[in-house]
Amino acid sequence: MEHVLGPFEVSFVRQALWAGILVSLVCALAGTWVVVRGLAFLGDAMSHGMLPGVALASLTGGNLLVGAALSAGAMALGVTALGRSARMSQDTAIGLLFAGMLALGVIIVSRARSFAVDLTGFLFGDVLAVRGQDLVTLAAAVAVAGLVALLGHRAFVALAFDPRKAHTLGLRPRLANGLMLGLVTLAIVASFHVVGTLLVFGLLVAPPAAMVLWARRIPMIMLGSAVIGSVSTMAGLLLSWHLGTAAGATIAAVAVGTFFASALLARLCHGRAA
């Protein structure tokens, strides 16, 4: 028990655990819709689309969170605008914006002399450096995400399974799609400080993908995803502490590993049932 509970007696590890749990909650609320609607590529593109805003904030001494939010918001607006064209698929729009935002971010970063030091935390996260103020911000993000998920639940469900019926029922699918993009943006921006933009995709997609194999109702998928993400955070922090590995990367690796374990178990159970 000392090996399990000992690391969490250290204040910064305990704060990292709380941060990971809060991130797991917000990622469960947004990631469920990413998985159900098959928008994994969008989630990956959004996480990388923050690079220009964070790079500019780093160069000018601004707030990284604000820079990330503005950049991700611009990415979401671009996806929405280009996605309205009947002659261009959403995947094409996302791919173009993904490449453009990433290229712009690299260009901005190349102007900074100390970008390797300043932006390493942005790319790979620094969960062990989480402060009390960061926990307050994450808690606020969870509250906002929960409110959006609750108010938009009916429209999100209709949009995920039958967009035409959503329009017939007067649920305004375009507005619902914009709110869903906003929810995904909020989750990614709130999470990048913990696991970084290169790894946030793991917590956003892996836990919901693991739960989709076992649950059919959206609330159950969200609840299970939050539990899986929280357990992955705790296990990742313990492994990182004892093995001396990067904490954010270890958390993301455990989350992805949990998905593969869930997929294998589901296959074995379905094989026996057949």
Residue pairs with C-beta under 8 A, 6 or more apart in sequence:
3 238
3 242
4 238
7 13
7 237
7 238
7 241
7 242
8 14
8 17
8 237
12 128
12 129
12 130
13 128
13 237
13 241
15 130
15 131
15 132
15 135
16 127
16 128
16 130
16 194
16 237
16 247
17 233
17 234
17 237
18 130
18 135
19 127
19 130
19 134
19 135
19 138
19 194
20 127
20 194
20 229
20 230
20 232
20 233
20 234
20 236
20 237
20 251
21 229
21 230
21 233
22 135
22 138
22 139
22 141
22 142
23 138
23 190
23 191
23 194
23 195
23 203
23 229
23 233
24 203
24 207
24 225
24 226
24 228
24 229
24 230
24 232
24 233
25 142
25 145
25 146
25 226
25 229
25 230
26 138
26 141
26 142
26 145
26 186
26 187
26 190
26 191
27 187
27 191
27 200
27 203
27 204
27 207
27 225
27 229
28 207
28 208
28 222
28 223
28 225
28 226
28 229
29 142
29 145
29 146
29 148
29 149
29 183
29 187
29 222
30 145
30 149
30 183
30 184
30 186
30 187
30 188
30 204
31 43
31 187
31 203
31 204
31 205
31 207
31 208
31 225
32 208
32 211
32 218
32 221
32 222
32 225
33 39
33 156
33 160
33 180
33 183
33 184
34 40
34 42
34 43
34 184
34 204
34 205
34 208
35 205
35 208
35 209
35 212
35 221
36 160
36 208
36 212
36 218
36 221
37 159
37 160
37 180
39 184
40 201
40 205
41 91
41 94
41 95
42 79
42 90
42 94
42 181
42 184
43 184
43 188
43 201
43 204
43 205
44 98
44 201
45 75
45 79
45 94
45 95
45 97
45 98
45 101
46 72
46 75
46 76
46 184
46 185
46 188
47 188
47 192
47 197
47 198
47 200
47 201
47 204
48 98
48 101
48 102
48 105
48 197
48 198
49 71
49 72
49 74
49 75
49 97
49 98
49 101
49 102
50 67
50 68
50 71
50 72
50 75
50 188
50 189
50 192
50 197
51 71
51 101
51 102
51 104
51 105
51 106
51 108
51 109
51 122
51 197
52 71
52 101
52 104
52 105
52 108
53 66
53 67
53 68
53 69
53 70
53 71
53 72
53 74
54 64
54 67
54 68
54 71
54 105
54 119
54 122
54 192
54 197
55 67
55 105
55 108
55 109
55 112
55 115
55 119
56 62
56 67
56 108
57 63
57 64
57 66
57 67
57 68
58 64
58 67
58 112
58 115
58 118
58 119
58 122
59 108
59 111
59 112
64 122
64 193
65 137
65 189
65 193
68 189
68 192
69 185
69 189
71 101
72 185
72 188
72 189
73 185
74 101
75 97
75 101
75 185
76 178
76 181
76 182
76 184
76 185
78 93
78 97
79 90
79 93
79 94
79 97
79 181
80 177
80 178
80 181
82 88
82 92
82 93
82 96
82 97
83 90
83 93
83 177
84 174
85 93
109 115
109 119
112 118
112 119
121 129
121 193
121 196
122 192
122 196
122 197
123 196
123 197
123 198
124 195
124 196
124 198
124 199
124 246
124 248
124 249
125 192
125 193
125 194
125 195
125 196
125 199
125 200
125 247
125 248
125 249
126 193
126 196
126 247
126 248
127 193
127 194
127 195
127 237
127 247
127 248
127 251
128 247
130 193
130 194
134 193
137 190
138 190
141 186
141 187
141 189
141 190
144 186
145 183
145 186
145 187
145 190
148 179
148 182
148 183
148 186
149 156
149 183
149 222
152 176
152 179
152 180
152 183
153 218
154 171
155 166
155 171
155 172
155 173
155 175
155 176
155 179
156 176
156 179
156 180
157 218
158 165
158 166
158 169
158 171
158 173
158 176
159 166
159 171
159 173
159 176
159 177
159 180
163 173
166 172
166 173
166 176
167 173
184 204
187 204
188 197
188 200
188 204
191 200
191 203
191 204
192 200
194 200
194 248
194 251
195 202
195 203
195 248
195 249
195 251
195 252
196 248
199 248
199 249
199 251
199 252
200 252
202 251
202 252
202 253
202 255
202 256
203 229
203 232
203 251
203 252
203 255
206 228
206 232
206 252
206 255
206 256
206 258
206 259
207 224
207 225
207 226
207 228
207 229
207 232
207 255
207 258
207 259
208 221
208 222
208 225
209 259
210 224
210 225
210 228
210 258
210 259
210 262
210 263
211 220
211 221
211 224
211 225
211 228
211 262
212 221
213 262
213 263
213 266
214 224
214 262
214 266
215 221
215 224
228 255
228 258
229 255
231 258
232 251
232 254
232 255
232 258
233 251
235 254
236 247
236 250
236 251
236 252
236 253
236 254
236 255
237 247
237 250
237 251
239 245
239 250
239 254
240 246
240 247
240 250
240 251
243 250
